[in-house]
Amino acid sequence: MSKGTPTPLACPSEPDERAEAFVMMKLLPQEAESFLLHMADCESCWQRVATYDKYVRAMKAAATSLRGRGVPCSPPKVRSAAS
């Protein structure tokens, strides 16, 4: 590589978790920017993000549809081991 050419960023150690966090907007701004730059050169991570994005959109649409029919969409209460 010539001087001044940016080196490609390596895939994160846990690419699925990073892609999910990116889609759910749970990364810090600098982490999101770094991952976005990485995805510009990494088809695998880009595909992971596209898959998670499609899933999240489908779940949001399903929840909206169910709410429109009066079906509660909040998670069930979980009993703790102490109760």
Secondary structure, 3 states (H helix, E strand, C coil): CCCCCCCCCCCCCCHHHHHHHHHCCCCCHHHHHHHHHHHCCCHHHHHHHHHHHHHHHHHHHHHHHHHHCCCCCCCCCCCCCCC
